[in-house]
Amino acid sequence: MSSSNPESSDPKAPSDPSTRDHNPVDPDPDRPDGHSSNSGGEEEEEGECGFCLFMKAGGCKESFVAWENCVDEAEKNDDDIAAKCTEVTAALRRCMEDHADYYEPILRAEKAAHEEAIRELEKEKAATEESEQNLESKKELEKN
């Protein structure tokens, strides 16, 4: 697990993964993410997304890499990602909850997205029910 800076209680602090668990000796000025070009032999995709860097900088790097590999393989084989990657997704989620001090911004965003999806489904359901009621009313009027 990564150690947090006790002087910083800013909840946005973990969003800069370049300052966590990394101590680049000579950051490459040509790299926009500020990471060193000498990453100790670990392969890192050029231009890797900030989210991926953040996820790998915390305590769930192995779980995230396993999830990433599963998703990549599923996409490559045109498999259903949700069905194929259920176990690694659950493992990643458990790990993130175990390291909630670091992954809290992601967990919070995921919860907000889930709540928004539920609201949207409820709106769609209400609209469908209203549409069905209007259709039934229209049929009743046509009968008379």
C-alpha positions as CSV (number, residue, x, y, z in Angstrom):
1,M,0.0,0.0,0.0
2,S,1.3,3.4,-0.8
3,S,2.1,5.8,2.0
4,S,0.2,9.0,2.1
5,N,1.7,12.4,2.8
6,P,0.4,13.3,6.3
7,E,0.9,17.0,5.6
8,S,-1.6,16.8,2.7
9,S,-5.3,16.3,3.6
10,D,-6.4,17.5,0.2
11,P,-8.7,14.8,-1.3
12,K,-7.4,15.7,-4.7
13,A,-3.8,14.9,-3.7
14,P,-3.9,11.2,-4.9
15,S,-5.0,12.3,-8.4
16,D,-1.4,13.1,-9.3
17,P,0.1,9.6,-9.4
18,S,3.5,10.9,-10.5
19,T,4.1,12.0,-6.9
20,R,3.1,8.6,-5.4
21,D,5.4,5.6,-5.1
22,H,7.7,7.1,-7.8
23,N,10.9,8.8,-7.4
24,P,12.1,9.7,-10.9
25,V,15.8,10.5,-10.9
26,D,15.8,12.4,-14.1
27,P,12.2,13.0,-15.4
28,D,12.1,13.2,-19.1
29,P,11.0,16.8,-20.0
30,D,9.5,15.5,-23.2
31,R,7.0,13.2,-21.3
32,P,3.9,15.2,-20.4
33,D,3.1,12.9,-17.4
34,G,6.5,13.8,-15.7
35,H,7.6,10.2,-15.3
36,S,11.2,9.2,-15.8
37,S,12.2,7.5,-19.0
38,N,14.2,5.1,-16.8
39,S,11.3,3.3,-15.0
40,G,13.4,0.5,-13.6
41,G,12.7,-2.0,-16.4
42,E,8.9,-1.9,-16.1
43,E,7.2,-1.5,-19.4
44,E,4.8,1.3,-19.6
45,E,2.7,2.1,-22.7
46,E,3.7,5.4,-24.3
47,G,1.0,7.9,-23.6
48,E,-0.7,5.7,-21.0
49,C,-3.9,7.3,-19.6
50,G,-3.8,9.3,-16.4
51,F,-6.4,6.9,-14.9
52,C,-4.2,3.9,-15.6
53,L,-1.2,5.6,-14.1
54,F,-3.3,6.5,-11.0
55,M,-4.6,3.0,-10.7
56,K,-1.2,1.4,-11.0
57,A,0.4,3.9,-8.5
58,G,-1.8,2.6,-5.6
59,G,-2.0,-0.7,-3.8
60,C,-4.0,-2.5,-6.5
61,K,-1.5,-2.4,-9.4
62,E,-1.6,-6.2,-9.8
63,S,-5.4,-6.4,-9.7
64,F,-5.7,-3.5,-12.2
65,V,-3.2,-5.0,-14.6
66,A,-5.0,-8.4,-14.5
67,W,-8.3,-6.5,-15.2
68,E,-6.7,-4.5,-18.0
69,N,-5.3,-7.7,-19.6
70,C,-8.7,-9.4,-19.3
71,V,-10.5,-6.5,-21.0
72,D,-7.9,-6.3,-23.7
73,E,-8.2,-10.1,-24.4
74,A,-12.0,-9.9,-24.4
75,E,-11.9,-7.0,-26.8
76,K,-9.4,-8.8,-29.1
77,N,-11.6,-11.9,-29.2
78,D,-14.9,-10.0,-29.4
79,D,-16.0,-11.6,-26.1
80,D,-18.5,-10.2,-23.6
81,I,-16.2,-8.2,-21.3
82,A,-18.7,-8.2,-18.4
83,A,-19.1,-12.0,-18.6
84,K,-15.4,-12.8,-19.2
85,C,-13.9,-10.5,-16.6
86,T,-16.4,-10.8,-13.7
87,E,-13.8,-12.4,-11.4
88,V,-11.0,-10.0,-12.0
89,T,-13.4,-7.1,-11.8
90,A,-14.6,-8.3,-8.4
91,A,-11.1,-8.8,-7.2
92,L,-10.1,-5.3,-8.4
93,R,-13.2,-3.8,-6.6
94,R,-12.3,-5.6,-3.4
95,C,-8.8,-4.4,-3.6
96,M,-9.9,-0.8,-4.1
97,E,-12.2,-1.0,-1.2
98,D,-9.4,-2.4,0.9
99,H,-7.3,0.6,-0.2
100,A,-10.1,3.1,0.0
101,D,-7.8,5.8,1.4
102,Y,-6.1,5.9,-2.0
103,Y,-8.9,4.9,-4.4
104,E,-11.7,7.0,-2.7
105,P,-12.0,9.4,-5.6
106,I,-12.6,6.5,-8.0
107,L,-15.0,4.7,-5.7
108,R,-16.9,8.0,-5.2
109,A,-17.1,8.6,-8.9
110,E,-18.2,5.0,-9.5
111,K,-21.0,5.4,-6.9
112,A,-22.2,8.6,-8.4
113,A,-22.3,7.1,-11.9
114,H,-24.2,4.1,-10.5
115,E,-26.7,6.4,-8.8
116,E,-27.1,8.4,-12.0
117,A,-27.7,5.3,-14.0
118,I,-30.4,4.2,-11.6
119,R,-32.1,7.6,-11.9
120,E,-31.9,7.4,-15.7
121,L,-33.5,3.9,-15.6
122,E,-36.2,5.1,-13.4
123,K,-36.9,8.1,-15.7
124,E,-37.1,5.7,-18.7
125,K,-39.4,3.3,-16.8
126,A,-41.7,6.2,-15.9
127,A,-41.7,7.5,-19.5
128,T,-42.5,4.0,-20.7
129,E,-45.3,3.6,-18.2
130,E,-46.7,7.0,-19.2
131,S,-46.5,6.1,-22.8
132,E,-48.3,2.8,-22.2
133,Q,-51.0,4.6,-20.2
134,N,-51.5,7.2,-23.0
135,L,-51.7,4.3,-25.5
136,E,-54.4,2.6,-23.4
137,S,-56.3,5.8,-23.0
138,K,-56.2,6.4,-26.7
139,K,-57.5,2.9,-27.4
140,E,-60.3,3.5,-24.9
141,L,-61.3,6.7,-26.7
142,E,-61.2,5.0,-30.1
143,K,-63.6,2.3,-28.8
144,N,-66.2,4.9,-27.8
